[in-house]
Amino acid sequence: SLFFELLVNIAFAAIHRHLSQRVLVVLLVVSGLGLIYVADANRSLEVGNYWHTMATCAPRVAFPFLMGVWIFRHGPRLPRLSSAWAWPLTLMVVPLLAWHPLGYQDMYDIVLVMGVFPLIVWLGSAVRTHGLTTAASKIAGEVSYAIYIVHMPLFGLLLAVLRRVAPHWTQATYAGPLAILLVALFCLALDHFYDKPVRKWLARTRASRPMRSNPGTVGSP
């Protein structure tokens, strides 16, 4: 799924100047229909993370990405909302993801991905944070993408260690929250000691490269 995210960003960089309102709406409708088909065919949207379901990633990535573009470009502008909105909007996601309605997972997933999550993003775009909310948002933002990238191998490694060292922990109620905390701390360290230094190094490397002169302008006043 990360591979498809790279593809959709590359595609957007190539065509965004030509992505008119009409074209954007058409792509949203097409990718939305594809998303509904994927949910119906698989009885949920929990697909695309293995090779045999790789093709399902296309609508899964395309619709949310294009919806984000639409919200940014053409979404109705909200008045600025106070920091108090940040916490309920964030915490709203927890029960939504924790609930798994038996027999209706496909419909539930579609409603979340096509309706509820865009609404949360749209409302969140109007929130202006300060103080503790800003600090918490900054930390969450820094750690979130690292968690998204490495959580599967890390959870697998933790589970393998627990099964060998303390197998009874794998069934303990506190094992899940503890694993999430450990992964979050690891990802925060990964962002601080690896990702940021690498990005700074890349920025310095790019800035230090001499600009290529245009042969047609050499010698001009």
Accessible surface in RSA format (square Angstrom, percent):
REM  Atomic radii and reference values for relative SASA: ProtOr
REM  Chains: A
REM  Algorithm: Lee & Richards
REM  Probe-radius: 1.40
REM  Slices: 20
REM RES _ NUM      All-atoms   Total-Side   Main-Chain    Non-polar    All polar
REM                ABS   REL    ABS   REL    ABS   REL    ABS   REL    ABS   REL
RES SER A   1    48.16  40.7  24.85  33.2  23.31  53.7   8.03  17.1  40.14  56.2
RES LEU A   2    57.34  31.9  55.45  39.7   1.89   4.7  55.45  38.9   1.89   5.1
RES PHE A   3   107.51  53.8 102.54  63.5   4.97  12.9 104.38  63.3   3.13   9.0
RES PHE A   4    35.45  17.7  34.37  21.3   1.08   2.8  34.37  20.8   1.08   3.1
RES GLU A   5    46.73  26.8  46.63  35.3   0.09   0.2  11.60  22.4  35.13  28.7
RES LEU A   6   116.65  65.0 116.14  83.1   0.51   1.3 116.42  81.8   0.23   0.6
RES LEU A   7    78.00  43.4  74.73  53.5   3.27   8.2  74.93  52.6   3.08   8.3
RES VAL A   8    26.14  17.2  22.01  19.9   4.13  10.0  25.80  22.4   0.34   0.9
RES ASN A   9    77.88  53.7  73.06  70.6   4.82  11.6  22.24  53.5  55.64  53.8
RES ILE A  10   115.01  65.4 111.12  82.8   3.90   9.4 114.12  82.2   0.89   2.4
RES ALA A  11    47.33  43.5  41.20  63.6   6.12  13.9  47.10  66.3   0.22   0.6
RES PHE A  12    55.90  28.0  53.65  33.2   2.25   5.9  55.51  33.7   0.39   1.1
RES ALA A  13    71.30  65.6  50.11  77.3  21.19  48.2  54.55  76.8  16.75  44.4
RES ALA A  14    76.08  70.0  42.05  64.9  34.03  77.4  52.71  74.2  23.37  61.9
RES ILE A  15    78.33  44.6  78.28  58.3   0.05   0.1  78.28  56.4   0.05   0.1
RES HIS A  16    63.55  34.7  60.07  41.8   3.47   8.9  29.84  30.8  33.70  39.2
RES ARG A  17   204.34  85.8 165.89  84.6  38.45  91.6  56.55  77.3 147.79  89.6
RES HIS A  18   144.07  78.7 124.15  86.3  19.92  51.0  85.66  88.3  58.41  68.0
RES LEU A  19     7.72   4.3   2.50   1.8   5.22  13.1   3.78   2.7   3.94  10.6
RES SER A  20    57.70  48.8  45.92  61.3  11.78  27.1  51.37 109.4   6.33   8.9
RES GLN A  21    81.56  45.6  75.87  55.4   5.70  13.6  45.89  97.7  35.67  27.1
RES ARG A  22   193.64  81.3 186.45  95.0   7.19  17.1  68.01  92.9 125.63  76.1
RES VAL A  23    65.31  43.0  64.07  58.0   1.24   3.0  65.31  56.7   0.00   0.0
RES LEU A  24     0.00   0.0   0.00   0.0   0.00   0.0   0.00   0.0   0.00   0.0
RES VAL A  25    61.51  40.5  61.51  55.7   0.00   0.0  61.51  53.4   0.00   0.0
RES VAL A  26    81.51  53.6  79.47  71.9   2.03   4.9  81.51  70.8   0.00   0.0
RES LEU A  27    63.97  35.6  62.84  45.0   1.13   2.8  62.87  44.2   1.10   3.0
RES LEU A  28    18.53  10.3  17.25  12.3   1.28   3.2  17.54  12.3   0.99   2.7
RES VAL A  29    84.14  55.4  76.04  68.8   8.10  19.5  83.48  72.5   0.66   1.8
RES VAL A  30    92.92  61.1  89.21  80.8   3.71   8.9  89.72  78.0   3.20   8.7
RES SER A  31    11.74   9.9   6.38   8.5   5.36  12.3  11.61  24.7   0.13   0.2
RES GLY A  32     2.60   3.2   0.00   N/A   2.60   3.2   2.60   7.1   0.00   0.0
RES LEU A  33   112.86  62.9 106.78  76.4   6.08  15.3 107.03  75.2   5.83  15.7
RES GLY A  34    22.92  28.3   0.00   N/A  22.92  28.3  22.28  61.1   0.64   1.4
RES LEU A  35     0.55   0.3   0.55   0.4   0.00   0.0   0.55   0.4   0.00   0.0
RES ILE A  36    79.44  45.2  79.09  58.9   0.35   0.8  79.09  57.0   0.35   1.0
RES TYR A  37   154.27  72.0 149.68  85.2   4.59  11.9 110.55  83.1  43.72  53.9
RES VAL A  38     9.32   6.1   8.97   8.1   0.34   0.8   9.32   8.1   0.00   0.0
RES ALA A  39     1.28   1.2   1.28   2.0   0.00   0.0   1.28   1.8   0.00   0.0
RES ASP A  40    81.19  56.9  77.04  76.7   4.14   9.8  16.14  38.0  65.04  64.9
RES ALA A  41    60.63  55.7  23.86  36.8  36.77  83.6  33.37  47.0  27.26  72.2
RES ASN A  42    54.59  37.6  32.25  31.2  22.34  53.8   8.36  20.1  46.23  44.7
RES ARG A  43   141.38  59.4 137.86  70.3   3.52   8.4  69.47  94.9  71.92  43.6
RES SER A  44    16.82  14.2  16.82  22.4   0.00   0.0   7.95  16.9   8.87  12.4
RES LEU A  45    13.26   7.4   9.91   7.1   3.36   8.4  10.82   7.6   2.45   6.6
RES GLU A  46   138.99  79.8 121.28  91.8  17.72  42.2  50.10  96.9  88.89  72.6
RES VAL A  47    15.69  10.3  13.41  12.1   2.28   5.5  14.94  13.0   0.75   2.0
RES GLY A  48     3.16   3.9   0.00   N/A   3.16   3.9   0.00   0.0   3.16   7.1
RES ASN A  49    77.78  53.6  51.32  49.6  26.46  63.7  33.14  79.8  44.63  43.1
RES TYR A  50   128.46  60.0 120.35  68.5   8.11  21.1  97.16  73.0  31.30  38.6
RES TRP A  51   217.02  87.1 199.73  96.7  17.29  40.6 170.86  91.1  46.16  74.9
RES HIS A  52   159.19  87.0 118.07  82.1  41.12 105.2  93.30  96.2  65.89  76.7
RES THR A  53    21.93  15.6  18.93  19.2   2.99   7.1  21.18  28.4   0.75   1.1
RES MET A  54    56.44  29.2  55.89  37.0   0.54   1.3  41.58  35.3  14.86  19.7
RES ALA A  55    85.00  78.2  67.43 104.1  17.57  40.0  73.91 104.1  11.08  29.4
RES THR A  56    24.01  17.1  21.82  22.1   2.19   5.2  24.00  32.2   0.01   0.0
RES CYS A  57     0.49   0.4   0.49   0.5   0.00   0.0   0.12   0.3   0.37   0.4
RES ALA A  58    46.96  43.2  42.24  65.2   4.72  10.7  45.37  63.9   1.59   4.2
RES PRO A  59    20.39  14.9  18.37  16.7   2.02   7.4  20.29  16.8   0.10   0.7
RES ARG A  60    83.03  34.9  74.31  37.9   8.72  20.8   6.00   8.2  77.03  46.7
RES VAL A  61    20.66  13.6  15.48  14.0   5.18  12.5  19.36  16.8   1.30   3.5
RES ALA A  62    25.14  23.1  24.91  38.4   0.24   0.5  25.04  35.3   0.10   0.3
RES PHE A  63     8.90   4.5   8.90   5.5   0.00   0.0   8.90   5.4   0.00   0.0
RES PRO A  64    58.46  42.6  45.63  41.6  12.83  46.6  49.67  41.0   8.79  54.6
RES PHE A  65    50.46  25.2  38.69  24.0  11.77  30.6  47.78  29.0   2.67   7.6
RES LEU A  66    17.35   9.7  17.35  12.4   0.00   0.0  17.35  12.2   0.00   0.0
RES MET A  67    34.41  17.8  34.41  22.8   0.00   0.0  30.22  25.7   4.19   5.5
RES GLY A  68    31.70  39.1   0.00   N/A  31.70  39.1  26.13  71.7   5.57  12.5
RES VAL A  69    17.18  11.3  13.01  11.8   4.17  10.1  16.33  14.2   0.85   2.3
RES TRP A  70    68.84  27.6  68.84  33.3   0.00   0.0  63.69  34.0   5.15   8.4
RES ILE A  71    15.69   8.9  14.70  10.9   0.99   2.4  14.70  10.6   0.99   2.7
RES PHE A  72   160.99  80.5 151.59  93.9   9.40  24.5 157.61  95.6   3.38   9.7
RES ARG A  73    75.08  31.5  51.15  26.1  23.93  57.0  25.42  34.7  49.66  30.1
RES HIS A  74    73.23  40.0  49.99  34.7  23.25  59.5  40.18  41.4  33.05  38.5
RES GLY A  75     3.94   4.9   0.00   N/A   3.94   4.9   0.06   0.2   3.88   8.7
RES PRO A  76    83.47  60.8  70.36  64.1  13.11  47.7  82.35  68.0   1.12   7.0
RES ARG A  77   170.31  71.5 139.34  71.0  30.97  73.7  82.97 113.4  87.34  52.9
RES LEU A  78    55.38  30.8  31.26  22.4  24.13  60.6  32.08  22.5  23.31  62.7
RES PRO A  79    98.71  71.9  85.82  78.2  12.89  46.9  97.93  80.9   0.78   4.8
RES ARG A  80   181.93  76.4 154.58  78.8  27.35  65.1  49.19  67.2 132.74  80.5
RES LEU A  81    28.05  15.6  24.28  17.4   3.78   9.5  27.22  19.1   0.83   2.2
RES SER A  82    67.14  56.7  53.25  71.1  13.89  32.0  50.99 108.6  16.16  22.6
RES SER A  83     9.10   7.7   8.44  11.3   0.66   1.5   8.46  18.0   0.64   0.9
RES ALA A  84    72.61  66.8  54.73  84.5  17.88  40.7  63.92  90.0   8.69  23.0
RES TRP A  85   108.65  43.6 107.11  51.8   1.54   3.6  86.87  46.3  21.78  35.3
RES ALA A  86    15.70  14.4  11.34  17.5   4.36   9.9  15.30  21.5   0.40   1.1
RES TRP A  87   105.60  42.4 105.40  51.0   0.20   0.5  94.96  50.6  10.65  17.3
RES PRO A  88    70.54  51.4  62.28  56.8   8.26  30.0  68.01  56.2   2.53  15.7
RES LEU A  89    10.46   5.8  10.25   7.3   0.21   0.5  10.46   7.3   0.00   0.0
RES THR A  90    85.80  61.0  78.40  79.5   7.40  17.6  60.31  81.0  25.49  38.5
RES LEU A  91   106.35  59.2 102.71  73.5   3.64   9.1 103.06  72.4   3.29   8.8
RES MET A  92    79.18  41.0  71.83  47.5   7.36  17.5  63.45  53.9  15.73  20.8
RES VAL A  93    42.90  28.2  42.90  38.8   0.00   0.0  42.90  37.3   0.00   0.0
RES VAL A  94    92.71  61.0  87.65  79.3   5.06  12.2  91.43  79.4   1.29   3.5
RES PRO A  95    81.14  59.1  72.30  65.9   8.84  32.1  77.88  64.3   3.26  20.2
RES LEU A  96    39.15  21.8  38.27  27.4   0.88   2.2  39.08  27.4   0.07   0.2
RES LEU A  97   101.52  56.5  89.25  63.8  12.27  30.8  91.89  64.5   9.63  25.9
RES ALA A  98    75.01  69.0  44.78  69.1  30.24  68.8  55.03  77.5  19.98  52.9
RES TRP A  99   151.79  60.9 147.19  71.2   4.60  10.8 129.02  68.8  22.77  36.9
RES HIS A 100   116.84  63.9 103.50  71.9  13.34  34.1  77.45  79.8  39.39  45.8
RES PRO A 101    16.49  12.0  10.23   9.3   6.26  22.8  15.58  12.9   0.92   5.7
RES LEU A 102   166.95  93.0 146.46 104.8  20.48  51.5 148.94 104.6  18.01  48.5
RES GLY A 103    70.52  87.0   0.00   N/A  70.52  87.0  40.33 110.7  30.19  67.6
RES TYR A 104   138.93  64.9 138.92  79.0   0.01   0.0  90.16  67.8  48.77  60.1
RES GLN A 105    41.87  23.4  39.99  29.2   1.88   4.5  26.70  56.8  15.17  11.5
RES ASP A 106    14.02   9.8  13.71  13.7   0.30   0.7   2.52   5.9  11.50  11.5
RES MET A 107   120.75  62.5 116.73  77.3   4.02   9.6  98.04  83.3  22.72  30.1
RES TYR A 108    28.63  13.4  23.43  13.3   5.19  13.5  28.17  21.2   0.46   0.6
RES ASP A 109    17.94  12.6  17.02  16.9   0.92   2.2   5.14  12.1  12.81  12.8
RES ILE A 110    29.36  16.7  29.36  21.9   0.00   0.0  29.36  21.1   0.00   0.0
RES VAL A 111    88.61  58.3  83.57  75.7   5.04  12.1  88.61  77.0   0.00   0.0
RES LEU A 112     9.62   5.4   9.62   6.9   0.00   0.0   9.62   6.8   0.00   0.0
RES VAL A 113    33.26  21.9  30.43  27.5   2.84   6.8  30.57  26.6   2.69   7.3
RES MET A 114    53.81  27.9  38.47  25.5  15.34  36.5  36.53  31.1  17.28  22.9
RES GLY A 115    36.63  45.2   0.00   N/A  36.63  45.2  30.63  84.1   6.00  13.4
RES VAL A 116    37.44  24.6  36.41  33.0   1.03   2.5  37.33  32.4   0.11   0.3
RES PHE A 117    56.54  28.3  55.85  34.6   0.68   1.8  56.35  34.2   0.19   0.5
RES PRO A 118    18.47  13.5  14.60  13.3   3.87  14.1  18.01  14.9   0.46   2.9
RES LEU A 119    87.50  48.7  82.64  59.1   4.86  12.2  86.88  61.0   0.63   1.7
RES ILE A 120    23.11  13.2  22.56  16.8   0.55   1.3  22.56  16.2   0.55   1.5
RES VAL A 121    87.24  57.4  80.06  72.5   7.18  17.3  85.63  74.4   1.61   4.4
RES TRP A 122    61.27  24.6  61.27  29.7   0.00   0.0  60.26  32.1   1.00   1.6
RES LEU A 123    33.36  18.6  33.36  23.9   0.00   0.0  33.36  23.4   0.00   0.0
RES GLY A 124    31.99  39.4   0.00   N/A  31.99  39.4  19.03  52.2  12.96  29.0
RES SER A 125    70.39  59.5  41.83  55.8  28.56  65.8  43.55  92.7  26.84  37.6
RES ALA A 126     6.53   6.0   2.53   3.9   4.00   9.1   6.53   9.2   0.00   0.0
RES VAL A 127    18.62  12.3   5.99   5.4  12.63  30.4   5.99   5.2  12.63  34.2
RES ARG A 128   106.64  44.8 102.01  52.0   4.63  11.0  50.33  68.8  56.31  34.1
RES THR A 129    53.59  38.1  28.19  28.6  25.39  60.5  13.48  18.1  40.11  60.6
RES HIS A 130   130.47  71.3 124.34  86.4   6.13  15.7  94.51  97.4  35.97  41.9
RES GLY A 131    54.84  67.6   0.00   N/A  54.84  67.6  40.46 111.0  14.39  32.2
RES LEU A 132   142.81  79.5 129.12  92.4  13.68  34.4 133.37  93.7   9.44  25.4
RES THR A 133    12.01   8.5  11.61  11.8   0.40   0.9   1.78   2.4  10.23  15.5
RES THR A 134    58.11  41.3  57.44  58.2   0.67   1.6  56.21  75.5   1.90   2.9
RES ALA A 135    49.05  45.1  42.65  65.8   6.41  14.6  48.41  68.2   0.64   1.7
RES ALA A 136    33.51  30.8  24.24  37.4   9.27  21.1  30.29  42.7   3.22   8.5
RES SER A 137    55.40  46.8  40.44  54.0  14.96  34.5  34.28  73.0  21.11  29.6
RES LYS A 138   123.96  60.5 112.49  69.0  11.47  27.3  98.38  88.6  25.58  27.2
RES ILE A 139    91.33  52.0  91.33  68.0   0.00   0.0  91.33  65.8   0.00   0.0
RES ALA A 140    54.65  50.2  50.47  77.9   4.18   9.5  53.79  75.8   0.85   2.3
RES GLY A 141    46.90  57.8   0.00   N/A  46.90  57.8  33.42  91.7  13.48  30.2
RES GLU A 142    41.37  23.8  30.25  22.9  11.12  26.5  21.79  42.1  19.59  16.0
RES VAL A 143    17.75  11.7  17.75  16.1   0.00   0.0  17.75  15.4   0.00   0.0
RES SER A 144    60.75  51.3  52.69  70.3   8.06  18.6  40.71  86.7  20.04  28.1
RES TYR A 145   117.20  54.7 115.34  65.6   1.86   4.8  95.04  71.4  22.16  27.3
RES ALA A 146    15.32  14.1   9.40  14.5   5.92  13.5  13.63  19.2   1.70   4.5
RES ILE A 147    49.67  28.3  49.67  37.0   0.00   0.0  49.67  35.8   0.00   0.0
RES TYR A 148    83.58  39.0  75.45  42.9   8.13  21.2  67.35  50.6  16.23  20.0
RES ILE A 149    78.40  44.6  63.35  47.2  15.04  36.3  63.35  45.6  15.04  40.8
RES VAL A 150    31.14  20.5  31.05  28.1   0.09   0.2  31.14  27.1   0.00   0.0
RES HIS A 151    51.08  27.9  51.08  35.5   0.00   0.0  32.06  33.0  19.02  22.1
RES MET A 152   109.95  56.9 103.34  68.4   6.61  15.7  82.18  69.9  27.77  36.8
RES PRO A 153    88.82  64.7  71.13  64.8  17.70  64.3  83.13  68.6   5.69  35.3
RES LEU A 154    31.68  17.6  31.58  22.6   0.10   0.2  31.62  22.2   0.06   0.2
RES PHE A 155    68.77  34.4  64.90  40.2   3.87  10.1  65.19  39.5   3.58  10.2
RES GLY A 156    39.37  48.6   0.00   N/A  39.37  48.6  32.32  88.7   7.05  15.8
RES LEU A 157   111.20  61.9 105.24  75.3   5.95  15.0 109.48  76.9   1.72   4.6
RES LEU A 158    46.94  26.1  46.93  33.6   0.01   0.0  46.93  33.0   0.01   0.0
RES LEU A 159    68.86  38.4  67.26  48.1   1.60   4.0  68.47  48.1   0.40   1.1
RES ALA A 160    57.50  52.9  46.71  72.1  10.79  24.5  51.16  72.0   6.34  16.8
RES VAL A 161    71.91  47.3  68.18  61.7   3.73   9.0  71.89  62.5   0.03   0.1
RES LEU A 162    35.13  19.6  35.13  25.1   0.00   0.0  35.13  24.7   0.00   0.0
RES ARG A 163   153.15  64.3 138.21  70.5  14.95  35.6  43.30  59.2 109.86  66.6
RES ARG A 164   210.14  88.2 178.77  91.1  31.37  74.7  64.29  87.9 145.85  88.4
RES VAL A 165   113.23  74.5  84.16  76.2  29.06  70.0  88.93  77.3  24.30  65.9
RES ALA A 166    15.15  13.9  14.44  22.3   0.71   1.6  15.15  21.3   0.00   0.0
RES PRO A 167    78.62  57.3  74.43  67.8   4.20  15.3  74.75  61.7   3.88  24.1
RES HIS A 168   125.90  68.8 110.14  76.6  15.76  40.3  94.12  97.0  31.77  37.0
RES TRP A 169    88.03  35.3  88.03  42.6   0.00   0.0  78.83  42.0   9.19  14.9
RES THR A 170    39.83  28.3  13.07  13.3  26.76  63.8   7.44  10.0  32.39  49.0
RES GLN A 171   158.65  88.7 127.84  93.4  30.81  73.4  52.52 111.8 106.13  80.5
RES ALA A 172    27.02  24.8   9.20  14.2  17.83  40.6  19.09  26.9   7.93  21.0
RES THR A 173   131.43  93.5 111.31 112.8  20.13  48.0  84.42 113.4  47.01  71.1
RES TYR A 174   119.66  55.9 116.18  66.1   3.47   9.0  98.28  73.9  21.38  26.4
RES ALA A 175    12.42  11.4   8.66  13.4   3.76   8.5  10.25  14.4   2.17   5.8
RES GLY A 176    38.37  47.3   0.00   N/A  38.37  47.3  34.54  94.8   3.83   8.6
RES PRO A 177    85.63  62.4  77.27  70.4   8.36  30.4  80.82  66.7   4.81  29.9
RES LEU A 178    64.60  36.0  60.10  43.0   4.50  11.3  63.60  44.7   1.00   2.7
RES ALA A 179    17.08  15.7  15.31  23.6   1.77   4.0  16.78  23.6   0.30   0.8
RES ILE A 180   107.98  61.4 106.46  79.3   1.52   3.7 107.00  77.0   0.98   2.7
RES LEU A 181    98.16  54.7  95.09  68.0   3.07   7.7  98.04  68.9   0.12   0.3
RES LEU A 182    81.33  45.3  76.70  54.9   4.63  11.6  77.09  54.1   4.25  11.4
RES VAL A 183     4.57   3.0   3.18   2.9   1.38   3.3   4.51   3.9   0.06   0.2
RES ALA A 184    26.35  24.2  25.34  39.1   1.01   2.3  25.65  36.1   0.69   1.8
RES LEU A 185    99.28  55.3  93.43  66.8   5.85  14.7  93.93  66.0   5.35  14.4
RES PHE A 186    98.98  49.5  92.91  57.5   6.07  15.8  98.03  59.4   0.94   2.7
RES CYS A 187     0.00   0.0   0.00   0.0   0.00   0.0   0.00   0.0   0.00   0.0
RES LEU A 188    57.42  32.0  57.28  41.0   0.14   0.4  57.28  40.2   0.14   0.4
RES ALA A 189    41.56  38.2  36.38  56.1   5.18  11.8  40.49  57.0   1.07   2.8
RES LEU A 190    55.94  31.2  51.72  37.0   4.22  10.6  55.59  39.0   0.35   1.0
RES ASP A 191    10.99   7.7  10.06  10.0   0.93   2.2   1.68   3.9   9.31   9.3
RES HIS A 192   105.65  57.7  99.57  69.2   6.08  15.5  61.51  63.4  44.14  51.4
RES PHE A 193   152.80  76.4 130.48  80.8  22.33  58.1 132.03  80.0  20.77  59.4
RES TYR A 194   130.37  60.9 128.80  73.3   1.57   4.1  88.60  66.6  41.78  51.5
RES ASP A 195    55.13  38.6  55.10  54.8   0.03   0.1  11.07  26.1  44.06  43.9
RES LYS A 196    55.34  27.0  54.36  33.4   0.97   2.3  34.56  31.1  20.78  22.1
RES PRO A 197    60.56  44.1  52.57  47.9   8.00  29.1  57.05  47.1   3.51  21.8
RES VAL A 198    52.89  34.8  50.94  46.1   1.95   4.7  52.89  46.0   0.00   0.0
RES ARG A 199   125.96  52.9 120.50  61.4   5.46  13.0  59.28  81.0  66.68  40.4
RES LYS A 200   129.81  63.3 125.82  77.2   3.98   9.5  74.25  66.8  55.56  59.2
RES TRP A 201   140.25  56.3 140.25  67.9   0.00   0.0 113.76  60.7  26.49  43.0
RES LEU A 202    95.67  53.3  91.44  65.4   4.23  10.6  91.70  64.4   3.97  10.7
RES ALA A 203    62.08  57.1  49.49  76.4  12.59  28.6  57.66  81.2   4.42  11.7
RES ARG A 204   147.87  62.1 141.15  72.0   6.72  16.0  76.11 104.0  71.76  43.5
RES THR A 205    41.83  29.8  37.52  38.0   4.31  10.3  36.47  49.0   5.36   8.1
RES ARG A 206   193.65  81.3 184.62  94.1   9.04  21.5  56.14  76.7 137.52  83.3
RES ALA A 207    87.20  80.2  50.03  77.2  37.16  84.5  61.37  86.4  25.82  68.4
RES SER A 208    87.71  74.1  54.11  72.2  33.59  77.4  50.20 106.9  37.51  52.6
RES ARG A 209   165.35  69.4 153.57  78.3  11.79  28.1  49.44  67.6 115.92  70.3
RES PRO A 210   122.12  89.0  99.12  90.4  23.00  83.6 109.82  90.7  12.30  76.4
RES MET A 211   180.48  93.5 154.98 102.6  25.49  60.7 123.12 104.7  57.36  76.0
RES ARG A 212   234.11  98.3 202.87 103.4  31.24  74.4  80.22 109.6 153.90  93.3
RES SER A 213    88.86  75.1  64.03  85.4  24.83  57.2  44.76  95.3  44.10  61.8
RES ASN A 214    92.24  63.6  83.64  80.8   8.59  20.7  25.86  62.2  66.37  64.2
RES PRO A 215   115.74  84.4  97.91  89.3  17.83  64.8 100.93  83.3  14.81  92.0
RES GLY A 216    71.53  88.2   0.00   N/A  71.53  88.2  38.57 105.8  32.96  73.8
RES THR A 217    74.65  53.1  67.52  68.4   7.13  17.0  54.66  73.4  19.99  30.2
RES VAL A 218   111.32  73.3  82.96  75.1  28.37  68.4  88.79  77.2  22.53  61.1
RES GLY A 219    79.53  98.1   0.00   N/A  79.53  98.1  40.71 111.7  38.83  87.0
RES SER A 220    68.57  57.9  41.23  55.0  27.34  63.0  34.84  74.2  33.73  47.3
RES PRO A 221   179.15 130.6 106.64  97.2  72.51 263.6 148.25 122.4  30.90 192.0
END  Absolute sums over single chains surface
CHAIN  1 A    15971.2      13626.2       2345.0      11673.0       4298.2
END  Absolute sums over all chains
TOTAL         15971.2      13626.2       2345.0      11673.0       4298.2
